[in-house]
Amino acid sequence: MSNTSHLHVSLNKLALFVAVADHGSIRGGAEKMRVSQPAVSRAIRDLESQLGAPLFDRAQHGVVLTAYGKSFLSYCRSAMSSIGRGLVDLDALKQGSSGIVNVGTSPAFFPLLARAMTALNARAPSYTYMVREGFYPKLLPMLFAGELDVLVAMLSPDLFDIRNVKCTPLISITSSLIARREHPLAARQSVGPEDLLEAQWIFPETSPRKYLSVIFGPRIPTLNELMRTDSTAMMRSVLLSSDSIVFANDMLFADDLKAGTLARLPVTFGIPPTQIGLIEVADRVSSHAMEALCREVQAVCEAL
């Protein structure tokens, strides 16, 4: 089969393939797409014939993706998502908007994003922004699924090992162990790892180990874990009302640190700076609105 024959695969067949994969059966895919089961079966057979590879193994109670199907599915989702975003963008243009950008970020970076959006809208007031709050481990699947166009987030080293992820560094920021001003450890001259063994901890919902390894090394002890949450508001409320501590970048609680309601613990160990940047899907077509916002975020960071 020549490479050009791939170009004749219809979008309808791709949509039916994704529906069947999502529901694990021809029947489920047919109900989702509101077509007959024979029509779906025929479309899947035609698609497999065009691709020259089986996409599903037929099972007793449905279908299971083959290795070919699993590989092809991710590209189909990306294609369908890009087309969906294109249609939304087109509809926005018809209604007078210059485009919609779906951005994911944590509250720590709201000021950066707000400055970029404000500056950009001063020149192009018809852009529309949809902002989803969270930390990157939760937002990354949404980026791959096409629900988000770009993330403004911490560039964890493991991101650079993920295929098809494009990371653009912006700025480096400091991180600290943070507690309320009245915390017993805040009054000390120095705080070492041994002083933290009995502390009450707040962790993010995902990947707390990578933060703790900075403090304790590869052998992380069992700690007194009070809470796991990705809610900055909840973290702040618990910090201010208890003797809990959290490992966080300083931008997350910048106002409280400046006001003195929260304090950085005087640790004896070094905490490496955190890289902040843009995270995108490498082979995804960017809208003009997204490209404009990314340029503005970069300009804001360069001016800091």
Secondary structure as UniProt FT lines:
FT   HELIX           3..8
FT   HELIX           11..23
FT   HELIX           26..33
FT   HELIX           37..51
FT   STRAND          56..59
FT   TURN            60..61
FT   STRAND          62..65
FT   HELIX           67..94
FT   TURN            95..96
FT   STRAND          99..105
FT   HELIX           107..109
FT   HELIX           110..123
FT   TURN            125..126
FT   STRAND          127..133
FT   HELIX           136..144
FT   TURN            145..146
FT   STRAND          150..154
FT   HELIX           157..161
FT   TURN            163..164
FT   STRAND          165..173
FT   STRAND          175..180
FT   TURN            181..182
FT   HELIX           184..187
FT   HELIX           193..196
FT   TURN            197..198
FT   STRAND          200..203
FT   HELIX           208..216
FT   STRAND          224..228
FT   HELIX           232..241
FT   STRAND          244..249
FT   HELIX           250..253
FT   HELIX           254..259
FT   STRAND          262..264
FT   STRAND          274..281
FT   TURN            282..283
FT   HELIX           288..302
//
